[in-house]
Amino acid sequence: MNLNRRQVLWAGGGIGAAALLAACGSSDETSSKSPAKASEKPRRGGTLRVGALGRASAITRDPHGTQANESDYLIISLVYDTLTVPGTKPNTAPRLAANWQASDDLKTWRFTLAKGAKFHDGTPVTAEDVVWSLKRLRNTPSGASRLPGIKPENIKAEGENTVVLVSDYANAELPLLTRLTTFVLKKDTGDKDLGKAPGTGPFKLDWFRSGNARLVRNDDWYGGDVYLDAIEVKIFESPQAMANALLAGQIDVASNVGAVAARTAEKRDDVQIVRRPDDMAMPIVMRTADGPFADTKVREALRLAVDREAMVKQVLSGYGTVANDILGTGDPALAKDIPQRKRDLAKAKQLLKEAGFDTSKTYKLLTTEDIAGLAESATLFASQVREAGVKVEVVKQESATFWDKTWLKGDLYTTYWGTNDSVVFFASKTMVSDSGQNEAGWKNKEFDAAYEKAMATKDAAARAKVLHELQQIEYDESGYLLWGMADGIDLAGSAVRNLPTLPGYGRVQLEQAWLTR
């Protein structure tokens, strides 16, 4: 079951070429938070009680392993630091790596570690610790997709505080990729010691029991002041149970609770609704390699048969935005002049006729109930395309069956990405011909060439032109029908301040949160 694909890529926020190609250091504005009142100043102290989704059967303690539970991912992210984290300006901000610099050919990157970085046991973090951790990550089953183009032997230490990564090809997005689970452990940590291994993060593990945990402030954290005394993470199996606990005052934050819970809480003066815009993509995948949707005219017809505004309104309860079949809507380089697709049933029917599409058959759309709204989106899609003459039967599969039997293989299925990274990030993960997670089986030489050129282009203006070409090809021919982007939603009690509002991985950055009580 390939849950890493869904859970590990919580690396929200697009990234611009300038941020990637320059050496980056600290910034005055590296995150986006839910606002406090103008007269309020951060208060030190208190314990923040956070609810997060998870199942007891899927608990893991391995920072480089399969994190199927959001509760596990939250705990790991607070205890262990990645090299970089999402920000707003720049989009990739320093963390354990204070700055980084690329070679002229964009193949060799040097990351300099933050001064004063220590493990929770007081020992300093060295380049050798980082190298060992990255090699361990790279050697996991999904390691190649987490650090694409980086072979283990090309991860090396240079002195005590510099780590050198050499890519097989020009890789302008390498700093962004180091946000993706590059959690650093002490060198030679044994697998049996993972649950107790010291991290470098803003919180230290106090105790862990059956998926629940208490974390206490790391007063020696190199990254700055941490306001909370502690964070308690409580595991919940359903968004409804978690929302009910928040409304009952049993927890302070219901993390990633969904639009239905937000609608329920809208009239509560004692509850804050924290929105992370464009947090999750829920595209419908049409297989392009073969089968009934291999014809580009058929795929275009299905895209034109969808009422996107109605999908956002009904499936997301309005907590989202209409999308235009291009993944990476948070990227500053997202093309604004490519026309927004709108519903056109007449043209959809014409294209189906020209393609010789068999409208007498019923086609199965496979989906899961892994996240709120996914199965509902499939059902509404089936209803809408029927008006164009396409009969679709929605088949719900158990999660394990779906990810083992359908994902990467199905003719028509839903998928989702809990991240909103750059256009080329998604291209590298899911669309270039040799990508390991090519969800639609799409192979397009022009797209591959545009991707390779974009990755190797330094000049921002020249890169923007190539990225526009790449997006136009994706818009015209890919196997994705991306009808909308869902907002990420947290519910919080009235005493909570400064929760993160960045999408993806940015939402677990709780070190600056504080309580008024």
BELBELHU-V439688 format. One record per pair of residues at least 12 apart in sequence whose ideal C-beta (glycine too) atoms are under 6 Angstrom apart, sorted by sequence separation. I is the first residue (numbers start at 1). J is the second residue. If there is no record, write none. Layout:
I|J / I|J
//
This chain:
60|72 / 154|166 / 185|197 / 203|215 / 204|216 / 217|229 / 242|254 / 382|394 / 454|466 / 63|76 / 82|95 / 83|96 / 84|97 / 99|112 / 286|299 / 365|378 / 453|466 / 454|467 / 81|95 / 83|97 / 97|111 / 98|112 / 138|152 / 204|218 / 216|230 / 243|257 / 308|322 / 498|512 / 499|513 / 54|69 / 81|96 / 150|165 / 203|218 / 242|257 / 379|394 / 433|448 / 488|503 / 498|513 / 54|70 / 98|114 / 184|200 / 202|218 / 215|231 / 324|340 / 378|394 / 432|448 / 450|466 / 498|514 / 53|70 / 54|71 / 63|80 / 135|152 / 150|167 / 324|341 / 497|514 / 52|70 / 96|114 / 149|167 / 214|232 / 239|257 / 243|261 / 52|71 / 149|168 / 202|221 / 239|258 / 432|451 / 450|469 / 135|155 / 149|169 / 213|233 / 450|470 / 495|515 / 96|117 / 134|155 / 375|396 / 495|516 / 52|74 / 149|171 / 212|234 / 239|261 / 495|517 / 212|235 / 131|155 / 202|226 / 211|235 / 415|439 / 427|451 / 131|157 / 447|473 / 365|392 / 446|473 / 83|111 / 128|157 / 362|391 / 363|392 / 364|393 / 365|394 / 366|395 / 367|396 / 368|397 / 370|399 / 127|157 / 359|389 / 424|454 / 362|393 / 364|395 / 366|397 / 368|399 / 131|163 / 127|160 / 130|163 / 126|160 / 127|161 / 146|180 / 368|402 / 127|162 / 127|163 / 307|343 / 378|414 / 442|478 / 442|479 / 303|341 / 349|388 / 440|479 / 304|344 / 348|388 / 349|389 / 366|406 / 374|414 / 345|387 / 304|347 / 305|348 / 345|388 / 304|348 / 366|410 / 423|467 / 371|416 / 301|348 / 365|412 / 366|413 / 367|414 / 113|161 / 423|471 / 112|161 / 363|412 / 112|162 / 301|351 / 133|184 / 278|329 / 300|351 / 301|352 / 110|162 / 111|163 / 133|185 / 278|330 / 110|164 / 130|184 / 263|317 / 297|351 / 129|184 / 132|187 / 31|87 / 32|88 / 109|165 / 30|87 / 129|186 / 259|316 / 262|319 / 297|354 / 298|355 / 108|166 / 129|187 / 259|317 / 297|355 / 315|373 / 29|88 / 128|187 / 298|357 / 7|67 / 29|89 / 107|167 / 259|319 / 295|355 / 7|68 / 315|376 / 4|66 / 315|377 / 3|66 / 30|93 / 107|170 / 106|170 / 3|68 / 109|174 / 7|73 / 24|90 / 106|172 / 314|380 / 119|186 / 311|380 / 19|90 / 19|91 / 64|136 / 13|86 / 19|92 / 64|137 / 12|86 / 25|99 / 24|99 / 100|175 / 125|200 / 15|91 / 23|99 / 64|140 / 15|92 / 121|198 / 307|384 / 13|91 / 23|101 / 120|198 / 306|384 / 119|198 / 120|199 / 305|384 / 305|385 / 119|200 / 92|175 / 117|200 / 302|385 / 305|388 / 420|503 / 92|176 / 120|204 / 419|504 / 96|184 / 330|420 / 84|175 / 331|422 / 282|374 / 331|423 / 84|178 / 85|179 / 328|422 / 83|178 / 84|179 / 282|377 / 328|423 / 82|179 / 328|426 / 83|182 / 327|426 / 82|182 / 82|183 / 118|220 / 80|183 / 117|222 / 116|222 / 114|222 / 258|372 / 80|199 / 81|200 / 63|183 / 79|199 / 81|201 / 291|411 / 80|201 / 79|201 / 78|201 / 287|411 / 78|203 / 79|205 / 286|412 / 285|413 / 284|414 / 285|415 / 333|464 / 62|194 / 61|194 / 335|468 / 61|195 / 282|416 / 333|467 / 281|417 / 335|471 / 78|215 / 338|475 / 4|142 / 75|213 / 280|418 / 71|211 / 278|420 / 326|471 / 326|474 / 326|475 / 325|475 / 20|172 / 59|211 / 288|440 / 289|441 / 287|440 / 288|441 / 285|439 / 287|441 / 288|442 / 20|175 / 56|211 / 285|440 / 325|480 / 329|485 / 54|211 / 325|482 / 75|233 / 74|233 / 323|482 / 15|176 / 323|484 / 71|233 / 322|484 / 323|485 / 71|235 / 320|484 / 321|485 / 320|485 / 320|486 / 320|487 / 11|179 / 319|487 / 11|180 / 316|486 / 311|483 / 312|484 / 8|181 / 311|484 / 308|483 / 306|483 / 303|481 / 48|228 / 52|233 / 54|235 / 296|477 / 46|228 / 47|229 / 55|237 / 44|227 / 46|229 / 47|230 / 48|231 / 49|232 / 50|233 / 51|234 / 53|236 / 45|229 / 42|227 / 47|232 / 51|236 / 51|242 / 288|479 / 286|479 / 51|245 / 285|479 / 283|480 / 284|481 / 283|481 / 283|482 / 51|251 / 281|482 / 49|251 / 49|252 / 50|253 / 51|254 / 52|255 / 48|252 / 281|485 / 50|255 / 280|486 / 278|485 / 279|487 / 279|488 / 277|487 / 275|487 / 276|488 / 275|489 / 274|490 / 274|492 / 271|491 / 272|492 / 270|494 / 279|503 / 274|499 / 276|501 / 265|491 / 262|489 / 276|503 / 276|507 / 256|488 / 257|489 / 257|491 / 255|490 / 253|490 / 254|491 / 253|492 / 34|274 / 252|493 / 252|496 / 246|491 / 172|455 / 170|455 / 226|511 / 170|456 / 227|514 / 145|436 / 202|511 / 14|330 / 16|332 / 13|330 / 14|331 / 14|332 / 179|505 / 1|400 / 2|403 / 1|403 / 1|404 / 12|419 / 15|422 / 10|418 / 11|419 / 12|420 / 14|422 / 10|419 / 9|419 / 11|421 / 86|502 / 86|505 / 86|506 / 77|508 / 74|508 / 21|458 / 18|460 / 17|460 / 17|463 / 36|497 / 33|498 / 34|499 / 33|500 / 34|501 / 32|501 / 46|515 / 32|502 / 43|514 / 42|514 / 13|502 / 12|502 / 12|503 / 12|504 / 11|504 / 12|505 / 13|506 / 10|504 / 11|505 / 12|506 / 10|505
//
